[in-house]
Amino acid sequence: MFSVTLLWIYVILTTYLVGYCFLNGILSLEEKKLYASHKGKIKKEQRYRIKSHKNYIITGVVLTTVYAQFFSLFSGIDLAENILLVAICIVIATYYREELREDLSDLVRRLRSRGNIFLYVAVFLVIAYATAHGIMHYDTDLYHAQSIRWIEEYGVVKGLGNLHVRLAYNSSAFALSALYSMAFLGGQSYHVMAGFFVLLLAWQCLDIKHVFTRKYFVLSDFARLAAIYYLFTVFDEIVSPASDYFLAALVFYIVISWLDLNVAHEKSYVPYIHLALLGVYAVTIKLAAAPLLLLSLIPIYKLVRNRDRHKMRVLAISVLLALIIVAPFLIRNVLISGWLVYPATFIDLFKVAWKVPKGLAQYDALEIKTFGRGFTDVTVYGNAPLSVWFPTWFRALNSFDKIVILMDIVSIAIYLLMAGLFLGTHFEKKANKENKIFTISHRTMLNQVDFMAIGGTMILSLLFWFNSAPLIRYGIVYALLTASIICGRVFIIIYNRLDRSVALTVFKCVLAMFALWFIYKGVFLIMDEEKRFNAKWLVEQQDYGTYEVDTFDINGTTFYYPISGDRVGYEPFPSSSKDMTGEIEFIGNRIDNGFRPAKAE
């Protein structure tokens, strides 16, 4: 835990400074141009309101990830990249020293108010303890650890997916983990960044405390409740650097932030652009986030609705930033597997010697889908119809997950009904406007548009997950958010129509139920943790697993593979899940030249 705490302090300092520089540098420039374009009069709705401490950190996370991926194209990620990052941060801190001093004073003042500092520190320590030990994800010792090790040692190696097909599952989360692993110190390779993403989400969830002073519910409260449930479920697993945890925490963060903007009636397009770019970043962590890009239609609409020169310039900059975020990820994809988006083979642009064979990639994609449906026989269940696999898949879910899926089905039906009513209201408003009769405010209509966009995006994300690989841990974030957002909307509509005294009673009952549930989950979490308690985790972080291995040889280089099973962990390096003798060969004479399928004799 102590080692995790030290690393997180380093992560917070570097990401905060990088994010601070980017947001203040870019936005200050845009503010000046906007100020000039309006002759010194900036409308309230056009002011930039994303300069917050959490946004600095999450923006810095994106930028350091891009930084790590970029340098991985040329070398391993080790001491040199960290020294350069620290040097950049020193320059930023020096240049913005006055602004940072004021910002720090503002942060301290906010944290001191109403005991906030104790809440944030407590959450920090609890999540740090969880990140120090726990249940290591099966896939971590299968390929996550080796993926991170390859980035630490070599950066990117052509055709690496030929050595072990799972190594072709490129994720920007692995590059970020390698940057902050501190493996170059000669000790263990730390894996703290999945827990850090969970920490950011937990801090985001702390804002649910505002419901006590607000004394009514808003839509983002329900998304936070769903996120809190998720935090309880993964508390004992975030020691693993699995990309699933990175993605789920980030999606929760994005959607909660988006709903907060909706609640605040935010009219500026800049905060939405910021969240849209976070959505682009999410796709580089795991391709399952692709439908999240639909949310970017909101800021695009806000920009193109009134086509003035400034907004078109902002749109162009936004597209450029999106390309910068995704470019190193796509380049790594091509270098590692030969495919632009592995294991999808419908985009076949590159004829390179190190390409993972198309048949193998297609089988791998089908295997992922089959496993997600709860089966192992690809030939029987890979392309089986819904009626064949769904009953078995549903029966295998635990009771709560079954309830969530059923609520999702109900939520989709409710959303379709609400969509019909929304369209009817829209056309009625248009007709009434022509007759100079106004029955609905512009603000209400915009709130409905935002809700329909967010709810629709969650449903499409849920369906995308369900159609691709419906393993519950892959898509639990979409299942929880779809149900919580749509059912939460229905609850708010009904709640707002209740008599004030009745509404206050309902409010108190809901808060009491939440408090009891929170205490219940907390007690059982402590009881479960007590069984695994080991004082050494208060200082150290649990390392990757170790397994018995055998060896095979390629061009005089020794490789390792497990004697039983398919996992090797981190330390036996380089490794594969099986003996690859005769199946692959070096492109050149050295391992860093890359791998290609062996030529048939």
VEXDREN-2710 file (C-alpha; in Angstrom, 1 decimal):
% VEXDREN-2710
k/r/px/py/pz
1/MET/0.0/0.0/0.0
2/PHE/2.8/2.4/0.8
3/SER/4.5/1.7/-2.5
4/VAL/1.2/2.3/-4.3
5/THR/0.7/5.5/-2.4
6/LEU/4.1/6.8/-3.5
7/LEU/3.5/5.9/-7.1
8/TRP/0.1/7.5/-7.1
9/ILE/1.6/10.7/-5.8
10/TYR/4.0/10.7/-8.7
11/VAL/1.2/9.9/-11.1
12/ILE/-1.0/12.7/-9.7
13/LEU/1.8/15.3/-9.9
14/THR/2.8/14.4/-13.5
15/THR/-0.7/14.1/-14.9
16/TYR/-1.9/17.2/-13.1
17/LEU/0.9/19.3/-14.4
18/VAL/0.6/18.0/-17.9
19/GLY/-3.2/18.3/-17.9
20/TYR/-3.0/21.8/-16.4
21/CYS/-0.6/23.0/-19.1
22/PHE/-2.7/21.6/-21.9
23/LEU/-6.1/22.9/-20.7
24/ASN/-4.8/26.3/-19.7
25/GLY/-2.6/26.7/-22.8
26/ILE/-5.2/25.6/-25.3
27/LEU/-8.2/27.2/-23.6
28/SER/-6.5/30.4/-22.8
29/LEU/-5.7/30.8/-26.5
30/GLU/-9.3/30.0/-27.5
31/GLU/-10.6/32.4/-24.8
32/LYS/-8.5/35.2/-26.3
33/LYS/-9.8/34.6/-29.8
34/LEU/-13.4/34.3/-28.6
35/TYR/-12.9/37.5/-26.5
36/ALA/-11.6/39.3/-29.6
37/SER/-14.4/38.0/-31.8
38/HIS/-17.0/39.4/-29.5
39/LYS/-15.3/42.7/-28.9
40/GLY/-14.5/42.0/-25.3
41/LYS/-18.0/40.7/-24.4
42/ILE/-18.1/36.9/-23.8
43/LYS/-21.5/35.6/-23.1
44/LYS/-22.0/33.5/-20.0
45/GLU/-22.8/30.3/-21.9
46/GLN/-19.6/30.6/-23.9
47/ARG/-17.2/30.7/-20.9
48/TYR/-15.0/27.7/-20.4
49/ARG/-15.9/25.7/-17.4
50/ILE/-13.7/22.6/-17.5
51/LYS/-10.7/24.0/-15.6
52/SER/-11.1/21.7/-12.6
53/HIS/-8.7/19.6/-10.6
54/LYS/-10.2/16.3/-11.7
55/ASN/-10.2/17.4/-15.3
56/TYR/-6.6/18.4/-15.1
57/ILE/-5.7/14.9/-13.9
58/ILE/-7.8/12.9/-16.3
59/THR/-6.6/15.1/-19.2
60/GLY/-3.0/14.4/-18.0
61/VAL/-3.7/10.7/-18.0
62/VAL/-4.7/10.9/-21.7
63/LEU/-1.7/12.9/-22.6
64/THR/0.8/10.7/-20.7
65/THR/-0.8/7.6/-22.4
66/VAL/-0.3/9.1/-25.8
67/TYR/3.3/10.1/-24.7
68/ALA/4.0/6.5/-23.7
69/GLN/2.6/5.0/-26.8
70/PHE/4.5/7.4/-29.0
71/PHE/7.8/6.6/-27.4
72/SER/7.0/2.9/-27.5
73/LEU/7.2/3.1/-31.3
74/PHE/10.9/3.7/-31.0
75/SER/12.1/2.1/-27.8
76/GLY/11.2/0.5/-24.5
77/ILE/9.5/2.6/-21.9
78/ASP/12.0/2.9/-19.0
79/LEU/14.0/5.5/-17.0
80/ALA/14.7/7.8/-19.9
81/GLU/11.0/8.4/-20.7
82/ASN/10.3/9.1/-17.0
83/ILE/13.2/11.5/-16.7
84/LEU/11.9/13.4/-19.8
85/LEU/8.4/13.4/-18.3
86/VAL/9.7/14.8/-15.0
87/ALA/11.7/17.5/-16.9
88/ILE/8.6/18.5/-18.8
89/CYS/6.7/18.8/-15.6
90/ILE/9.4/20.9/-14.0
91/VAL/9.3/23.3/-16.9
92/ILE/5.5/23.5/-16.6
93/ALA/5.6/24.0/-12.9
94/THR/8.2/26.8/-13.3
95/TYR/6.3/28.6/-16.1
96/TYR/2.9/28.4/-14.3
97/ARG/4.2/28.8/-10.8
98/GLU/2.0/31.7/-9.9
99/GLU/-1.1/30.2/-11.3
100/LEU/-0.4/26.8/-9.7
101/ARG/0.1/28.5/-6.3
102/GLU/-3.3/30.1/-6.6
103/ASP/-4.8/26.8/-7.9
104/LEU/-3.3/24.9/-5.0
105/SER/-4.6/27.4/-2.5
106/ASP/-8.1/27.1/-4.0
107/LEU/-7.8/23.3/-3.8
108/VAL/-6.8/23.3/-0.2
109/ARG/-9.7/25.7/0.6
110/ARG/-12.2/23.5/-1.1
111/LEU/-10.9/20.3/0.6
112/ARG/-11.0/21.9/4.1
113/SER/-14.6/23.0/3.7
114/ARG/-17.0/20.6/5.4
115/GLY/-14.4/18.0/6.0
116/ASN/-13.9/17.1/2.3
117/ILE/-10.2/16.5/2.8
118/PHE/-10.9/13.6/5.1
119/LEU/-13.3/12.0/2.6
120/TYR/-10.9/12.3/-0.3
121/VAL/-7.9/11.1/1.8
122/ALA/-9.9/8.2/3.1
123/VAL/-11.0/7.1/-0.3
124/PHE/-7.4/7.4/-1.5
125/LEU/-6.1/5.1/1.2
126/VAL/-8.9/2.6/0.8
127/ILE/-8.4/2.2/-2.9
128/ALA/-4.6/2.2/-2.5
129/TYR/-5.0/-0.7/-0.1
130/ALA/-7.2/-2.5/-2.6
131/THR/-4.7/-1.9/-5.4
132/ALA/-1.9/-3.4/-3.3
133/HIS/-3.3/-6.9/-3.2
134/GLY/-6.3/-9.0/-4.2
135/ILE/-7.4/-11.5/-6.9
136/MET/-5.2/-11.4/-9.9
137/HIS/-7.3/-11.6/-13.1
138/TYR/-6.7/-14.8/-15.1
139/ASP/-5.8/-13.0/-18.3
140/THR/-3.2/-10.9/-16.4
141/ASP/-0.8/-13.8/-16.1
142/LEU/-1.9/-15.1/-19.5
143/TYR/-1.0/-12.0/-21.5
144/HIS/-1.4/-8.6/-19.6
145/ALA/1.9/-9.0/-17.7
146/GLN/3.8/-10.1/-20.8
147/SER/2.3/-7.2/-22.9
148/ILE/3.5/-4.7/-20.3
149/ARG/6.9/-6.4/-20.2
150/TRP/7.3/-6.2/-24.0
151/ILE/6.6/-2.4/-23.8
152/GLU/9.0/-2.0/-21.0
153/GLU/11.8/-3.9/-22.8
154/TYR/11.3/-3.1/-26.5
155/GLY/8.3/-0.8/-26.9
156/VAL/6.7/-2.3/-30.0
157/VAL/7.9/-5.4/-31.9
158/LYS/6.6/-6.2/-35.4
159/GLY/4.4/-9.3/-35.5
160/LEU/4.4/-9.9/-31.8
161/GLY/0.9/-11.4/-32.1
162/ASN/2.4/-14.3/-34.0
163/LEU/4.3/-15.3/-30.8
164/HIS/1.2/-15.3/-28.7
165/VAL/-2.1/-14.2/-30.4
166/ARG/-3.3/-12.5/-27.1
167/LEU/-0.3/-10.2/-27.3
168/ALA/-2.0/-8.7/-30.4
169/TYR/-4.8/-7.4/-28.1
170/ASN/-3.2/-3.9/-28.1
171/SER/-4.5/-1.6/-25.4
172/SER/-3.2/1.9/-24.5
173/ALA/-3.7/0.9/-20.9
174/PHE/-0.7/-1.4/-21.1
175/ALA/1.5/1.5/-22.4
176/LEU/0.4/3.7/-19.5
177/SER/1.0/0.8/-17.0
178/ALA/4.5/0.4/-18.4
179/LEU/5.3/4.1/-18.1
180/TYR/4.4/4.0/-14.3
181/SER/5.6/0.5/-13.6
182/MET/9.1/1.6/-12.3
183/ALA/10.5/-1.8/-13.6
184/PHE/13.7/0.1/-14.4
185/LEU/14.5/0.4/-10.7
186/GLY/15.3/-3.3/-10.6
187/GLY/12.6/-4.4/-8.3
188/GLN/9.1/-5.6/-9.3
189/SER/7.0/-4.1/-12.1
190/TYR/4.3/-2.2/-10.3
191/HIS/0.7/-2.3/-11.7
192/VAL/-1.1/0.5/-10.1
193/MET/-2.9/2.3/-13.0
194/ALA/-6.1/0.2/-13.0
195/GLY/-6.5/1.1/-9.3
196/PHE/-5.8/4.8/-10.2
197/PHE/-8.6/4.9/-12.7
198/VAL/-10.9/3.4/-10.0
199/LEU/-9.6/6.1/-7.6
200/LEU/-10.6/8.8/-10.1
201/LEU/-14.1/7.2/-10.4
202/ALA/-14.4/6.9/-6.6
203/TRP/-13.5/10.6/-6.2
204/GLN/-16.1/11.4/-8.8
205/CYS/-18.7/9.4/-6.9
206/LEU/-18.1/11.4/-3.7
207/ASP/-20.1/14.2/-5.3
208/ILE/-23.2/12.2/-4.5
209/LYS/-23.0/13.8/-1.0
210/HIS/-24.6/16.9/-2.6
211/VAL/-27.9/15.1/-2.6
212/PHE/-28.1/15.7/1.2
213/THR/-27.9/19.5/0.8
214/ARG/-29.9/19.6/-2.5
215/LYS/-32.7/17.5/-1.1
216/TYR/-33.8/16.1/-4.4
217/PHE/-32.4/13.7/-7.0
218/VAL/-30.8/14.4/-10.3
219/LEU/-30.0/12.0/-13.1
220/SER/-26.3/11.8/-12.3
221/ASP/-27.1/10.6/-8.8
222/PHE/-28.4/7.3/-10.3
223/ALA/-25.3/6.9/-12.5
224/ARG/-23.1/7.4/-9.4
225/LEU/-25.1/4.8/-7.5
226/ALA/-24.4/2.3/-10.3
227/ALA/-20.7/3.3/-10.2
228/ILE/-20.6/2.8/-6.4
229/TYR/-22.0/-0.7/-6.9
230/TYR/-19.4/-1.4/-9.5
231/LEU/-16.6/-0.2/-7.1
232/PHE/-17.8/-2.7/-4.5
233/THR/-17.7/-5.5/-7.0
234/VAL/-14.2/-4.9/-8.3
235/PHE/-12.6/-3.8/-5.0
236/ASP/-10.7/-7.1/-4.6
237/GLU/-9.7/-7.3/-8.3
238/ILE/-8.1/-3.9/-9.2
239/VAL/-4.6/-5.2/-8.3
240/SER/-4.7/-6.6/-11.8
241/PRO/-3.9/-4.3/-14.8
242/ALA/-6.8/-5.7/-16.9
243/SER/-8.1/-3.3/-19.5
244/ASP/-11.7/-4.1/-18.4
245/TYR/-11.2/-2.1/-15.2
246/PHE/-9.6/0.9/-17.0
247/LEU/-12.5/1.0/-19.5
248/ALA/-15.4/0.6/-17.0
249/ALA/-14.0/3.2/-14.7
250/LEU/-13.5/5.6/-17.6
251/VAL/-16.9/5.1/-19.1
252/PHE/-18.6/5.7/-15.7
253/TYR/-16.5/8.8/-15.3
254/ILE/-17.4/10.1/-18.8
255/VAL/-21.2/9.4/-18.5
256/ILE/-21.4/10.9/-14.9
257/SER/-19.6/14.0/-16.1
258/TRP/-21.9/14.3/-19.1
259/LEU/-25.0/14.0/-16.9
260/ASP/-23.6/16.6/-14.6
261/LEU/-23.3/19.0/-17.6
262/ASN/-26.9/18.1/-18.4
263/VAL/-28.1/18.9/-14.9
264/ALA/-26.1/22.2/-14.9
265/HIS/-27.7/23.1/-18.2
266/GLU/-24.2/23.7/-19.6
267/LYS/-24.4/25.5/-22.9
268/SER/-20.7/25.9/-23.8
269/TYR/-19.5/23.3/-26.3
270/VAL/-16.0/23.0/-24.8
271/PRO/-16.8/20.7/-21.9
272/TYR/-18.6/18.4/-24.3
273/ILE/-15.6/18.3/-26.6
274/HIS/-13.4/17.4/-23.7
275/LEU/-15.7/14.4/-22.8
276/ALA/-15.9/13.4/-26.5
277/LEU/-12.1/13.3/-26.6
278/LEU/-12.1/11.1/-23.5
279/GLY/-14.5/8.8/-25.4
280/VAL/-11.9/8.6/-28.2
281/TYR/-9.3/7.7/-25.6
282/ALA/-11.6/5.0/-24.2
283/VAL/-11.7/3.3/-27.6
284/THR/-7.9/3.0/-27.5
285/ILE/-8.2/1.2/-24.2
286/LYS/-10.7/-1.4/-25.4
287/LEU/-12.7/-1.4/-28.7
288/ALA/-15.9/-2.2/-26.8
289/ALA/-16.1/1.6/-26.2
290/ALA/-16.6/2.3/-29.9
291/PRO/-20.4/3.2/-29.5
292/LEU/-19.4/5.8/-27.0
293/LEU/-18.2/7.9/-29.9
294/LEU/-21.8/8.7/-30.7
295/LEU/-21.8/11.1/-27.8
296/SER/-19.5/13.3/-29.8
297/LEU/-22.4/14.1/-32.0
298/ILE/-23.6/16.5/-29.3
299/PRO/-20.6/18.9/-29.4
300/ILE/-20.4/18.5/-33.2
301/TYR/-24.0/19.6/-33.4
302/LYS/-23.3/22.6/-31.1
303/LEU/-20.4/23.6/-33.3
304/VAL/-22.0/23.3/-36.8
305/ARG/-25.4/24.7/-35.8
306/ASN/-24.1/28.2/-36.2
307/ARG/-21.2/28.0/-38.6
308/ASP/-19.1/30.9/-37.6
309/ARG/-15.3/30.9/-38.2
310/HIS/-14.3/30.4/-34.6
311/LYS/-16.5/27.3/-34.1
312/MET/-15.2/25.8/-37.3
313/ARG/-11.7/26.3/-36.1
314/VAL/-12.6/24.6/-32.8
315/LEU/-14.1/21.7/-34.7
316/ALA/-10.9/21.3/-36.8
317/ILE/-8.7/21.4/-33.6
318/SER/-10.9/18.8/-32.0
319/VAL/-10.6/16.5/-34.9
320/LEU/-6.9/17.0/-34.9
321/LEU/-6.7/16.2/-31.2
322/ALA/-8.8/13.0/-31.7
323/LEU/-6.4/11.9/-34.4
324/ILE/-3.4/12.5/-32.2
325/ILE/-5.0/10.4/-29.4
326/VAL/-5.8/7.5/-31.7
327/ALA/-2.8/7.6/-34.1
328/PRO/-0.2/5.9/-31.9
329/PHE/-2.7/3.2/-30.9
330/LEU/-3.5/2.4/-34.6
331/ILE/0.2/2.4/-35.5
332/ARG/0.9/0.0/-32.7
333/ASN/-2.0/-2.2/-33.9
334/VAL/-0.5/-2.5/-37.4
335/LEU/3.0/-3.2/-36.1
336/ILE/2.0/-5.8/-33.6
337/SER/-0.5/-7.7/-35.7
338/GLY/-0.5/-6.3/-39.2
339/TRP/-4.2/-5.4/-38.8
340/LEU/-5.6/-1.9/-38.2
341/VAL/-8.0/-3.2/-35.6
342/TYR/-7.2/-6.7/-34.4
343/PRO/-9.0/-9.2/-34.4
344/ALA/-11.4/-7.5/-36.9
345/THR/-10.4/-8.5/-40.4
346/PHE/-12.9/-6.5/-42.4
347/ILE/-10.4/-3.7/-42.7
348/ASP/-7.5/-5.2/-44.6
349/LEU/-5.2/-2.4/-45.7
350/PHE/-1.7/-3.7/-45.1
351/LYS/0.3/-6.4/-46.9
352/VAL/3.1/-6.9/-44.4
353/ALA/5.2/-10.0/-43.7
354/TRP/4.4/-10.0/-40.0
355/LYS/0.6/-10.0/-40.4
356/VAL/-1.2/-12.5/-38.2
357/PRO/-2.9/-14.9/-40.6
358/LYS/-6.4/-14.0/-41.5
359/GLY/-7.8/-17.3/-40.6
360/LEU/-6.2/-17.3/-37.2
361/ALA/-7.5/-13.8/-36.5
362/GLN/-11.0/-14.7/-37.5
363/TYR/-10.9/-17.8/-35.3
364/ASP/-9.6/-15.7/-32.4
365/ALA/-12.5/-13.2/-32.9
366/LEU/-15.0/-16.1/-32.9
367/GLU/-13.4/-17.7/-29.9
368/ILE/-13.8/-14.4/-28.0
369/LYS/-17.5/-14.3/-28.9
370/THR/-18.0/-18.0/-28.0
371/PHE/-16.3/-17.5/-24.6
372/GLY/-18.4/-14.5/-23.9
373/ARG/-21.6/-16.5/-24.5
374/GLY/-20.4/-19.0/-21.9
375/PHE/-19.2/-21.8/-24.2
376/THR/-15.8/-23.2/-25.3
377/ASP/-16.8/-25.1/-28.5
378/VAL/-16.3/-22.5/-31.3
379/THR/-17.5/-24.7/-34.1
380/VAL/-20.9/-25.3/-32.4
381/TYR/-21.6/-22.0/-30.6
382/GLY/-19.5/-19.4/-32.5
383/ASN/-22.3/-18.6/-34.9
384/ALA/-25.2/-20.1/-33.1
385/PRO/-28.5/-18.2/-33.1
386/LEU/-29.8/-16.3/-30.0
387/SER/-32.3/-19.1/-29.1
388/VAL/-29.5/-21.6/-28.7
389/TRP/-27.0/-19.8/-26.5
390/PHE/-29.1/-17.1/-24.6
391/PRO/-30.9/-19.5/-22.2
392/THR/-27.6/-21.0/-21.0
393/TRP/-25.9/-17.7/-20.9
394/PHE/-28.7/-16.1/-18.8
395/ARG/-28.9/-19.1/-16.4
396/ALA/-25.2/-18.7/-15.7
397/LEU/-25.6/-15.2/-14.4
398/ASN/-25.8/-14.5/-10.7
399/SER/-29.1/-13.3/-9.3
400/PHE/-28.2/-9.5/-9.3
401/ASP/-26.9/-9.6/-12.9
402/LYS/-30.1/-11.3/-14.0
403/ILE/-32.1/-8.5/-12.4
404/VAL/-29.9/-5.9/-14.2
405/ILE/-30.4/-7.5/-17.6
406/LEU/-34.1/-7.7/-17.1
407/MET/-34.1/-4.1/-16.1
408/ASP/-32.2/-3.3/-19.2
409/ILE/-34.9/-5.0/-21.3
410/VAL/-37.6/-2.9/-19.6
411/SER/-35.4/0.2/-19.9
412/ILE/-35.1/-0.2/-23.7
413/ALA/-38.9/-0.5/-24.0
414/ILE/-39.3/2.6/-21.8
415/TYR/-36.7/4.5/-23.9
416/LEU/-38.5/3.6/-27.1
417/LEU/-41.8/4.9/-25.6
418/MET/-40.1/8.1/-24.4
419/ALA/-38.4/8.5/-27.8
420/GLY/-41.9/8.4/-29.5
421/LEU/-43.3/11.0/-27.0
422/PHE/-40.2/13.1/-27.5
423/LEU/-40.6/13.2/-31.3
424/GLY/-44.3/13.9/-30.9
425/THR/-43.5/16.8/-28.6
426/HIS/-40.8/18.1/-31.0
427/PHE/-43.2/18.2/-34.0
428/GLU/-45.9/19.7/-31.8
429/LYS/-43.5/22.5/-30.7
430/LYS/-42.5/23.1/-34.4
431/ALA/-46.2/23.4/-35.4
432/ASN/-47.0/25.6/-32.4
433/LYS/-44.0/27.8/-33.1
434/GLU/-45.3/28.4/-36.6
435/ASN/-48.6/29.4/-35.1
436/LYS/-46.8/31.5/-32.4
437/ILE/-47.9/29.2/-29.6
438/PHE/-45.1/28.1/-27.2
439/THR/-45.8/25.1/-24.9
440/ILE/-42.3/23.9/-24.0
441/SER/-39.2/25.8/-23.1
442/HIS/-36.0/25.7/-25.1
443/ARG/-34.1/24.6/-22.1
444/THR/-36.5/21.6/-21.4
445/MET/-36.2/20.6/-25.1
446/LEU/-32.4/20.7/-24.9
447/ASN/-32.4/18.6/-21.7
448/GLN/-34.6/16.0/-23.4
449/VAL/-32.2/16.0/-26.4
450/ASP/-29.2/15.3/-24.2
451/PHE/-31.1/12.6/-22.3
452/MET/-32.2/10.9/-25.5
453/ALA/-28.6/11.1/-26.8
454/ILE/-27.0/9.7/-23.6
455/GLY/-29.7/7.0/-23.1
456/GLY/-29.6/6.0/-26.8
457/THR/-25.8/5.7/-26.6
458/MET/-25.9/3.5/-23.6
459/ILE/-28.5/1.2/-25.3
460/LEU/-26.4/1.0/-28.4
461/SER/-23.3/0.3/-26.3
462/LEU/-25.2/-2.5/-24.5
463/LEU/-26.4/-4.0/-27.8
464/PHE/-22.9/-3.8/-29.3
465/TRP/-21.5/-5.7/-26.3
466/PHE/-24.3/-8.2/-26.3
467/ASN/-23.8/-9.0/-30.0
468/SER/-20.0/-9.2/-29.8
469/ALA/-18.8/-10.9/-26.6
470/PRO/-21.5/-10.8/-23.9
471/LEU/-19.3/-11.8/-21.0
472/ILE/-20.8/-9.9/-18.1
473/ARG/-17.6/-8.4/-16.8
474/TYR/-16.9/-7.0/-20.3
475/GLY/-20.2/-5.1/-20.4
476/ILE/-21.4/-4.6/-16.8
477/VAL/-20.7/-0.9/-17.1
478/TYR/-23.2/-0.6/-20.0
479/ALA/-25.8/-2.9/-18.3
480/LEU/-25.7/-0.8/-15.1
481/LEU/-25.7/2.6/-16.8
482/THR/-28.5/1.8/-19.2
483/ALA/-30.8/0.6/-16.4
484/SER/-29.8/3.4/-13.9
485/ILE/-30.1/6.3/-16.4
486/ILE/-33.4/5.3/-17.9
487/CYS/-35.1/4.0/-14.8
488/GLY/-33.6/7.0/-12.9
489/ARG/-35.3/9.4/-15.4
490/VAL/-38.6/7.7/-14.9
491/PHE/-38.2/8.0/-11.1
492/ILE/-37.4/11.7/-11.3
493/ILE/-40.4/12.3/-13.6
494/ILE/-42.7/10.6/-11.1
495/TYR/-41.0/12.2/-8.1
496/ASN/-41.4/15.7/-9.5
497/ARG/-45.1/15.1/-9.7
498/LEU/-45.6/14.1/-6.1
499/ASP/-46.9/16.4/-3.4
500/ARG/-44.0/18.1/-1.6
501/SER/-44.6/16.3/1.7
502/VAL/-44.9/12.9/0.0
503/ALA/-41.8/13.6/-2.1
504/LEU/-39.8/14.5/1.0
505/THR/-40.8/11.3/2.7
506/VAL/-39.8/9.3/-0.4
507/PHE/-36.5/11.2/-0.5
508/LYS/-35.8/10.2/3.1
509/CYS/-36.8/6.6/2.6
510/VAL/-34.5/6.3/-0.5
511/LEU/-31.6/7.8/1.4
512/ALA/-32.2/5.5/4.3
513/MET/-32.2/2.5/1.9
514/PHE/-29.0/3.6/0.3
515/ALA/-27.3/4.1/3.7
516/LEU/-28.4/0.6/4.8
517/TRP/-27.2/-0.9/1.6
518/PHE/-23.9/0.9/1.8
519/ILE/-23.3/-0.3/5.4
520/TYR/-24.3/-3.8/4.4
521/LYS/-21.8/-3.9/1.5
522/GLY/-19.1/-2.2/3.6
523/VAL/-19.4/-4.7/6.4
524/PHE/-19.3/-7.7/4.1
525/LEU/-16.4/-6.2/2.3
526/ILE/-14.5/-5.9/5.5
527/MET/-15.4/-9.4/6.6
528/ASP/-14.2/-10.8/3.3
529/GLU/-11.0/-8.7/3.4
530/GLU/-10.2/-9.9/6.9
531/LYS/-9.8/-13.4/5.6
532/ARG/-7.0/-12.3/3.2
533/PHE/-5.4/-9.7/5.4
534/ASN/-1.6/-9.7/5.3
535/ALA/0.4/-6.9/7.0
536/LYS/3.0/-6.9/4.2
537/TRP/0.4/-5.5/1.8
538/LEU/0.4/-2.3/3.9
539/VAL/3.9/-1.7/2.4
540/GLU/4.3/-3.8/-0.7
541/GLN/2.2/-4.6/-3.8
542/GLN/1.3/-8.1/-4.7
543/ASP/3.4/-9.3/-7.6
544/TYR/2.3/-11.2/-10.7
545/GLY/1.9/-15.0/-10.4
546/THR/4.7/-17.5/-11.0
547/TYR/4.4/-20.8/-12.9
548/GLU/6.5/-23.8/-13.9
549/VAL/7.8/-23.3/-17.4
550/ASP/9.8/-25.1/-20.1
551/THR/11.7/-23.6/-23.0
552/PHE/12.0/-23.6/-26.8
553/ASP/14.5/-21.9/-29.0
554/ILE/14.3/-19.6/-32.1
555/ASN/17.5/-18.4/-33.7
556/GLY/19.5/-19.0/-30.5
557/THR/17.0/-17.0/-28.3
558/THR/15.4/-18.9/-25.5
559/PHE/11.6/-18.6/-25.0
560/TYR/9.4/-19.9/-22.2
561/TYR/6.1/-21.6/-22.1
562/PRO/4.0/-23.2/-19.3
563/ILE/4.4/-26.9/-18.5
564/SER/0.7/-27.0/-17.7
565/GLY/-2.1/-24.6/-18.6
566/ASP/-1.4/-21.4/-20.6
567/ARG/-0.2/-18.8/-18.1
568/VAL/3.4/-17.7/-17.5
569/GLY/3.1/-14.4/-15.6
570/TYR/5.6/-11.6/-15.9
571/GLU/9.1/-12.9/-15.0
572/PRO/9.8/-15.7/-17.6
573/PHE/10.5/-13.5/-20.6
574/PRO/10.0/-13.7/-23.5
575/SER/7.2/-16.2/-23.3
576/SER/4.3/-17.7/-25.1
577/SER/1.4/-19.9/-24.1
578/LYS/2.8/-22.9/-25.9
579/ASP/5.9/-24.2/-27.7
580/MET/6.0/-22.2/-31.0
581/THR/8.9/-24.1/-32.6
582/GLY/8.4/-24.3/-36.3
583/GLU/5.4/-22.0/-36.3
584/ILE/7.1/-18.6/-36.3
585/GLU/10.5/-17.2/-37.2
586/PHE/12.4/-13.9/-36.8
587/ILE/12.0/-11.3/-39.5
588/GLY/15.7/-10.6/-39.1
589/ASN/18.4/-11.9/-36.9
590/ARG/17.3/-10.4/-33.6
591/ILE/14.2/-10.6/-31.5
592/ASP/13.5/-6.9/-31.8
593/ASN/13.3/-7.3/-35.6
594/GLY/10.0/-9.0/-35.1
595/PHE/8.2/-12.2/-35.8
596/ARG/6.4/-13.7/-38.8
597/PRO/4.6/-16.9/-39.5
598/ALA/7.1/-19.7/-40.5
599/LYS/7.3/-20.2/-44.2
600/ALA/5.9/-23.5/-45.4
601/GLU/8.6/-25.9/-46.7
END
